[in-house]
């Protein structure tokens, strides 16, 4: 049972004085892409990646702050870009305090303090939180009074301020970093019980939190004042979100603060060896760029096999060959509690199989929306072949759009909370995000 109501009802009752009438529902709403951009897959994808970020940062509405979070598993640094509605971003009404962009001065940084819903976004392969579709969705969330958090996967800082501090980069199957971030965000949500006892992992009263010797019974009321947290992943990030939800749901360890998730352009079945030309070469070039950007930390790992694997990966012509070369040194985690961190796969085939989220989607226990475009030139074929795994789970809603390309739905930003049409290049509406 999900302790949180959905942010908006799917169907709203309105009264006209005589009888209740059913208003148009979200799932029956018409979504109109812009005519010449949104209806062409590759063009829509390009627009969503680049043009979607060209929107004004209204300092009167939101505050953007950055946090560098350290992972307990191996010390990796994860960059979180927060976008917070200004009415909740300051501890008081002092405008000077609100103007300070340091996260230490904002309530979201403190334990047991966040009172609003959070949407945590994971970007796609070779991307980061500065890409247009992430920025557009973050602004969509803050326009509705939510807190938006763009999570940069390890080694992927678009501002080039934080380098990867470990010899392990991100990949399609490692859910440990997402698990660590969710744990920290859960600790910051405001709760009636006053928080979580971090030693026992149990929910306690404020008095019990101060007195470790207290024998008071655990509170039965597990309602959150803050939250819920919704997970939104794109492409590779969508695979990670789905795999995480499946792992945690299967073993009954999914945090109760997770209200649901959405997976945009999720391939479901990971197999880089089947990606067609020229995308296999372009994706491989993007990974090589990330390796070179984090070369300093990679050189500190002196094991000869690792250095040989990295050189082989840099010389690989395609993403499939690159994955196969790097697989023995990729970071991974067990799919069962305590989800321990491990290193290495036998080869690319094992990495692709173990990372594929179609093996986990059937276990997801919270509402999960999966959206894929029919003209997605990158992952639609893989998604379609594993669609049955989604349909077997009543918690999963699958939506297929006629157009959108790969993550190109947000070539036209959604309408603001005040209503009106989206701000796409040619007036399209991105209201799918509701």
N, C-alpha and C positions, 0 to 999 in steps of 0.2 A: 504494500500500500504506500503510495506516495503522499508524504505529509504536507505537500504544497499544492495549492490550486494552480492551474495554468495562469500565465500572466494576463491572458485575455480569453473569454469564452469563445468557443468555436462558432456558436450562434448566440446572438443577443436578442432578448425579448424587448420590444418597444411597444408602448401603449399609445394608441391614437384616440383614447377616450371612449371607445366602444368595445374594442377587443384587442387582444395581444396578437401582434403579427411577427412573423419570423423574419429577422433581418438577414441579409446576405451573409453567408458563412465564409470563413477564411478559405476553406478548401474548395469552395465553388467560385471564388473571386477570379475575375479575369486579370491576368498579368500580361501587360503589353510591352514588349521590348521596343526600343527605338527602331525605326523602319530599316535604315540602311546599315546600322551598326549591329544592333542586337540580334538580327535575324541571320547573321553570317558568323559561323562558329569561331573561326580564327580571328576575325576582326573584333568580335565581341570579347573574346578572351584578352586580346591585346589592350582593348579599351579598359577593361576591368582591372587589369594589372597596373596600368599606368595612369589613365585619365581619372579613374575613380578617386585618386588621392588629391586631385586638384580642387579642394574645397577649402573655404576660409576657416581658419581656426578662430572661432568666436570666443575671445577671452572672457566675455561676460557670461557665457553659458557653461563652458567646460574648463577643466584644468588638466593638462597632460603632464604626467610625472613618470619617472623611470625608477625602477627598482632592480637591483642585481641580487638574485637569490642563490644561495649556495646549497647544492644538493648533498645530502648526508651520505649517499652511497659511495661517491668517489670524488667529491669536492668540485664537481663541475659547476660553472657559473651560468645561470639561466637569467636572461634579461626579460623583465616584464615591463611593458609599456602600458600604463594605466591612463584611462580617460574617464574623468569623474565629473558628474554634474556639479556645478559650483555651489548649489544650495546645500550639498552635503560634504563638500571637499574641505571645509574649514571648520576648525573647532569652535569658532565663534563668528560673530558678524563683522569682525574687523576686516576692512577691505585690504589693508596692508598685509595681514596674515594670509588672506585668500590669494594675494598676488605672489606669495612665496611658493616657488615650484618644488621646494625640497619635500620629499615624501615623508620625512620625519615629522613635519608639521601638519600632516593630514591624518584624519582618524583611521583611514583604511590600513594604516601600518600597524595599528595597535591591536593587541589581543582583545577578543570579546567586544568589538567596536562597530563592525560593519552592519548596518541595518537595512541595506538595499539589496535587491537582486544583483547577481554578478553574471556576466557572460564572459567566459574564458575562451579565447580564440586561438586556434593553432593553424599556422600557415601551411602552404604546400611546399613541395620540393624545390630547393634552390631559391626560396623566397624568404621573406621576413615580415615583421609587423609594419614596415613602412610601405608595403605594396598597397595599391589602390583598393582592392577588394577588402582588405583587412581594415583600412582606415575608414572606408565607407560604412562597413558593418558596425564598427565601433561607434561612429557618430550616430548611426541608426539607433543603437542601444541607449546612448546617453540622451538623445532627444526624447526618449520615453522614460527617462528618470532612472535608468539602470547604470550600473558601473561596468565599464568594458575593460578587459585586460587582454592585451595582445601578447601572447607567450612566444618568445623567440626560441626555437630549438637550439640546443647547444652548438656554439660556433657560428650562429646565424644572427649577427647583429648588424642591421642595415646601416646604422650610424657609425660602424667601425670603431666603437669606443671600448668594447669588451671582447677580448679574444678568448678562445677556448683554452682552458687551463689544464685539460687532460688530453691524452692521445686518442681519445674516443670521441668521434663525432656522432651526430644523430643518425638514425636510420628508421626504416618503416615499421619496425616491430618492437622497439624499446619503449615501454610505457613507464619506466621508472621515474623519468623527469616529470611527466604529467602527474603521476601519483604523488611525488614530492610537493609539487606546487599546490595540488588540491588539498593536501594535508595542511599546508601552511595557511591557505585561504580559509579552510574550515575552522582553524584555530582562531581566526580573526572575526568570524561571524558572531554577532551578538546572540546570546542564548539566555533563556530564563534560568538555567542552571548555573550560569556564570562561567561556563567554559568546560574544558575537558582536562581531567587529570592525566598528564602526559606520561606519568610513570605506569599507571595501571591501564591507561587507555579507556577508562570509564568516565561517564558523565557524572559530575559531582556538583553539590551545592557550593555556594561561595564560602560557607563556613568550612566545609570539608576540604576545599582547595587550600585554605589557609592552615588547616590542622590535619597533617598526614596521619595522625593517630586516631582520628575520629572514626567511630563505628556507626555513624548514622547511615540509614539505608539510602540506596541510590534513588534519585528522583525517577519517577515513572514518566513524568512529562518530558518528552523529548522534542517539543516544538521549538523551532528556531524563531527568534525575533528578526534576525538578519537572514539574507539569502532569499531564495535558493541559488545554487550555482548551476548554470547551464553550460555545457561544453559544446563548442562549435568548431568543427574541423573541416579543412579544405584539402582535398586530394590526399597527399601523404598524411597530412594532419588528421583528415577524416578517418583514415585507416587506423591511426593511433588512438583516436577517441573511441572508435567502435571496439577495438581490441581491449582497451582499458575497461570499458563498460562491461564487456563480456567476461573478462577475467574476474573482475570484482563481483559481478552479479552471480556467476557460477558458484562461488564459494561463500556468498552471503556477507562479503566484506565491503560492499559499496557504501561509501559514506551517505548517511541519510540527508546530507545537505545537497546532494546531487538531485536536481529536479528533472533532468532530462538532457537530451543532446540532439545535435543535428550533424549530419555528415554530407558534405557537398562534394560531388565528384569523386566519391570513394570507389577505387577499382575493385574492392573486396578481395580479389585474388591478385597477389603480388607476383609478378614474373617479368623481370626486366628484360629477359631474353626474348620475349615476344613483342616488344615495342618496335614499331615499324620505323623505317628511315623517313625523314631525317630526325625525328624526335628522339630516337635512341642516341644519336650523336650529340644533339643539343643538350639533353639531360645529362649525359656524361660530361660534357664540357662544363656545365654548371657545378657538378660535384667536384671536378678537378679544380675549379676556381676556389671553392670552399677549402679544399685541401691546401692549396697554396697560401690562402689567406691565414690559415692556422698552422703554417709550416713550423713556426717557432716552437710551439708546444709539441708538435709531432716529432721534431728532431730530438727532444729530450728523452724519448723512449728508445733506448739503445739496443734493444733486442734485435739481432740481425734479421730474423724472419719478418719482423714488423716492417723494418725499413725496406726490405726487398719487396714486400707486398705493396707498400705505398708507391714505390717506383713502378711496379707492374701496373698498379691502378692508374697512375698518371699516363702511362703509355697505352692504356686500353682504348680502343677506338669507339666503343659504345658503352652505354650504361650497364648492359648485361655483362660484358666482359669485366668491367670495373667492379661490379658487385661480386663476381666470382673471385676476383683477385683479393679483395678486401675482406671477404666473408670470415676467414679464420680469426680476424682480429676485431670484428665488430662487437659492440656492447649489446647485451641481451639480458632478459630477466626470466625467471621461472614464471610459469603461468598459474601458479598456485601459491598460497600464503607460505612464507612471508614475502613472496615475489623477489627472491634474492637475485642480486646482480651477478651475471656470469659474463664470460668473454668467449667469443668465437663460435662459428658454425663450421661444419665439415666443408661445405662449398656453397656456391650460390643457390643451388636447388634447395638445400636445407634451409638457408636463410629465407628464401622466398616463401616456402611452405610454412615455416614457423611464424612468419610475420603476417600472413594473410588473415584479414579480419573476418572472412566468411566462416572461419572455423569457430568464431566466438559470437557472432551476431545473434545466433539462436538463443543465447543465454541472457541477453540484455533484459534487465528487469524494470527499466524506466522507459518512458516514452522516448523514442528515437526516430527522428525524421531523416530520411535519406532522399536526396534530390540528385538526379542525374539528367543530363541533356542528351537527346537523341543524336545530336550532331557533335557530341564530344569526340574529338578526333584522337584522344589519348587513352581513355579508360572505358568508354561505353561498352565495348565488346566484352571486356573482362567482367564488368559489372553485370551485364545481361546473362552471362553464363552461370553466375553464382547467385542470381536473383532469388532462386527458390529458398535459399537459406534465410533470406529476409522475410519472405512471405510465410514461413513456418512459425514466425514469432508474432503474436498479436500486439506486442508492444512496439513493433516497427511499422512505420508508415512510409511507403515508397511512392515517390512522385517522379514522373518522367516528363520533362518539358520538351517541346518540339525543337527549341533552339536554346542557345546559351553557350555552346562550345565547352571548353574546359574552364570552369569557374567564371564564365562570362556573364552571369546573370546580373552582376552589379555594374555593368557598363552604364546602367541607368540607376542612380541612387534612389532608395525608397522615399516615399513622401514622409515629411516630418510628422511629429505627433499632432501638429496643428491641422493636419489634413492637407489636401491639395495633391497635385500630380508630382511625380518624381522630377528630378532635375537632369534627366538624361540629355544626350546631345540633341536628340530630336523629340524630346517630350515623352519618352517612354515611362512606364511605371514599374517600379521594382517592389511592389507591395507583397511579393512572395515572402519577405522576411518577417511579416507578422506571424 
